[in-house]
């Protein structure tokens, strides 16, 4: 029961600062779950992010569910998921109650502008960390370039390529060429 409470409270804290979505959360999740608690490794956290991107829902929420399940099975998954959701639900309820009264205030608009800048920096930090640990050789760099170009030019092509198809294709590529973004190939 103590471990379930620890899962819940850890993810309550993480959920309270869930500004900017999953990728902005990567540095916080890495510090809390990999460095501080040793509940997972950075390689596994990256894998959870990849799976979380391909599954319905919020990436960071999906990661909390995976970590909870890994630690304490189904009960752990519920504890971590509920913990992650508790903070944002409370914040959203408070904002909903007061936002209509305060949204037009200049100070509130400036606060949101500052938060957006911070979120951009957090996302950039996550991108750089993922880049360092995922694009590790010429083959993974080539895969990165192909997928980037397909995404960038998707709006100009006569057809739109779904992101899920690109993720699946990259996974198949990794299986056939033994590249896994930093892990030893084939393991």
C-alpha positions as CSV (number, residue, x, y, z in Angstrom):
1,X,0.0,0.0,0.0
2,X,2.9,2.3,0.8
3,X,4.4,1.9,-2.7
4,X,1.0,2.7,-4.3
5,X,0.7,5.9,-2.2
6,X,4.3,6.8,-3.3
7,X,3.4,6.2,-6.9
8,X,0.2,8.3,-6.5
9,X,2.0,11.2,-4.7
10,X,5.0,11.2,-7.1
11,X,2.7,11.5,-10.1
12,X,0.5,14.1,-8.4
13,X,3.6,16.3,-8.2
14,X,4.5,15.6,-11.8
15,X,0.9,16.3,-12.9
16,X,0.7,19.6,-11.2
17,X,3.5,21.0,-13.4
18,X,2.3,19.3,-16.6
19,X,2.6,22.4,-18.7
20,X,3.3,21.9,-22.4
21,X,2.5,18.3,-22.8
22,X,4.6,15.1,-23.0
23,X,7.8,16.3,-24.6
24,X,8.0,19.3,-22.3
25,X,7.7,16.9,-19.4
26,X,10.6,14.7,-20.5
27,X,13.3,16.5,-18.5
28,X,11.1,16.4,-15.4
29,X,10.2,12.8,-15.8
30,X,13.9,11.9,-16.4
31,X,15.0,13.7,-13.3
32,X,12.2,12.3,-11.1
33,X,11.8,8.7,-12.5
34,X,15.3,7.9,-13.7
35,X,17.8,10.0,-11.7
36,X,16.0,10.4,-8.3
37,X,13.9,7.3,-7.9
38,X,15.6,4.8,-10.3
39,X,12.1,3.5,-11.3
40,X,13.2,3.2,-14.9
41,X,16.1,3.8,-17.3
42,X,16.5,6.6,-19.8
43,X,16.3,4.0,-22.6
44,X,13.0,2.6,-21.2
45,X,11.7,6.1,-20.7
46,X,12.4,6.9,-24.4
47,X,10.6,3.7,-25.3
48,X,7.6,4.6,-23.1
49,X,7.5,8.0,-24.9
50,X,7.5,6.3,-28.3
51,X,4.7,3.9,-27.3
52,X,2.8,6.8,-25.6
53,X,3.0,8.8,-28.8
54,X,1.4,5.9,-30.7
55,X,-1.4,5.2,-28.2
56,X,-4.5,7.3,-27.5
57,X,-4.2,10.0,-24.8
58,X,-1.6,12.3,-23.4
59,X,2.0,11.1,-23.7
60,X,3.0,11.9,-20.1
61,X,-0.2,10.3,-18.8
62,X,0.5,7.1,-20.8
63,X,4.1,7.1,-19.4
64,X,2.8,7.4,-15.9
65,X,0.5,4.4,-16.5
66,X,3.4,2.4,-18.0
67,X,5.7,3.2,-15.0
68,X,2.9,2.4,-12.5
69,X,2.2,-0.9,-14.2
70,X,5.9,-1.8,-14.2
71,X,6.2,-1.0,-10.5
72,X,3.0,-2.5,-9.1
73,X,1.0,-4.1,-11.9
74,X,-2.6,-3.0,-12.5
75,X,-3.0,-1.3,-9.1
76,X,0.2,0.6,-9.7
77,X,-1.0,1.7,-13.2
78,X,-4.2,3.0,-11.6
79,X,-2.4,4.8,-8.8
80,X,0.1,6.5,-11.1
81,X,-2.6,7.4,-13.6
82,X,-4.9,8.8,-11.0
83,X,-2.0,10.7,-9.4
84,X,-1.0,12.2,-12.7
85,X,-4.6,13.3,-13.4
86,X,-5.4,14.8,-9.9
87,X,-3.3,17.9,-10.3
88,X,-4.4,18.9,-13.8
89,X,-8.1,18.3,-13.0
90,X,-7.9,20.5,-9.9
91,X,-6.0,23.2,-11.9
92,X,-8.5,23.0,-14.8
93,X,-11.5,23.3,-12.3
94,X,-9.9,26.4,-10.7
95,X,-9.1,28.0,-14.0
96,X,-12.6,27.2,-15.3
97,X,-14.1,28.8,-12.2
98,X,-12.1,32.0,-12.5
99,X,-10.8,32.3,-16.0
100,X,-13.9,34.0,-17.4
101,X,-13.5,36.7,-14.8
102,X,-9.8,37.2,-15.3
103,X,-8.8,36.1,-18.8
104,X,-9.0,39.6,-20.1
105,X,-6.7,41.0,-17.5
106,X,-3.4,42.2,-18.9
107,X,-1.4,40.5,-16.1
108,X,-3.0,37.1,-16.9
109,X,-2.3,37.5,-20.6
110,X,1.3,38.3,-19.8
111,X,1.6,35.3,-17.4
112,X,0.3,32.9,-20.2
113,X,2.8,34.5,-22.7
114,X,5.6,33.8,-20.3
115,X,4.4,30.2,-19.7
116,X,4.3,29.6,-23.5
117,X,8.0,30.7,-23.8
118,X,9.0,28.4,-20.9
119,X,7.1,25.5,-22.6
120,X,9.0,26.1,-25.9
121,X,12.3,25.9,-24.0
122,X,11.3,22.7,-22.2
123,X,10.2,21.1,-25.5
124,X,13.5,22.2,-27.2
125,X,15.4,20.6,-24.3
126,X,13.5,17.4,-24.7
127,X,14.2,17.4,-28.4
128,X,17.9,17.9,-27.9
129,X,18.1,15.0,-25.3
130,X,16.1,12.7,-27.6
131,X,18.3,13.7,-30.5
132,X,21.5,12.9,-28.6
133,X,20.3,9.5,-27.5
134,X,18.4,8.5,-30.7
135,X,20.3,9.7,-33.7
136,X,23.5,7.8,-32.9
137,X,25.0,7.0,-36.3
138,X,24.7,7.5,-40.0
139,X,21.8,5.1,-40.4
140,X,19.6,6.7,-37.7
141,X,20.5,10.1,-39.1
142,X,19.3,9.0,-42.5
143,X,16.1,7.7,-41.0
144,X,15.6,11.0,-39.1
145,X,16.1,13.0,-42.3
146,X,13.7,10.9,-44.4
147,X,11.0,11.1,-41.7
148,X,11.6,14.9,-41.2
149,X,11.3,15.6,-44.9
150,X,8.2,13.5,-45.2
151,X,6.6,15.4,-42.3
152,X,7.7,18.8,-43.5
153,X,6.6,18.3,-47.1
154,X,3.4,16.3,-46.2
155,X,1.4,19.5,-46.8
156,X,2.7,19.8,-50.3
157,X,2.5,16.2,-51.3
158,X,-0.7,15.1,-53.0
159,X,-1.4,12.9,-50.0
160,X,-0.9,13.4,-46.2
161,X,1.2,10.8,-44.5
162,X,-0.2,9.9,-41.1
163,X,2.3,10.3,-38.2
164,X,1.3,6.9,-36.9
165,X,2.4,5.3,-40.3
166,X,5.8,7.0,-40.0
167,X,6.2,5.7,-36.4
168,X,5.4,2.2,-37.5
169,X,7.6,2.4,-40.5
170,X,10.5,3.7,-38.3
171,X,9.9,0.8,-35.9
172,X,10.0,-1.7,-38.8
173,X,13.2,-0.1,-40.1
174,X,14.7,-0.4,-36.6
175,X,13.8,-4.1,-36.5
176,X,15.4,-4.8,-39.9
177,X,18.4,-2.7,-39.5
178,X,19.0,-3.3,-35.8
179,X,18.9,0.3,-34.8
180,X,17.2,1.3,-31.6
181,X,18.4,4.8,-30.8
182,X,21.2,4.0,-28.4
183,X,20.6,0.5,-27.3
184,X,22.6,-2.3,-28.6
185,X,21.2,-3.4,-31.9
186,X,19.1,-6.6,-31.9
187,X,18.6,-6.8,-28.2
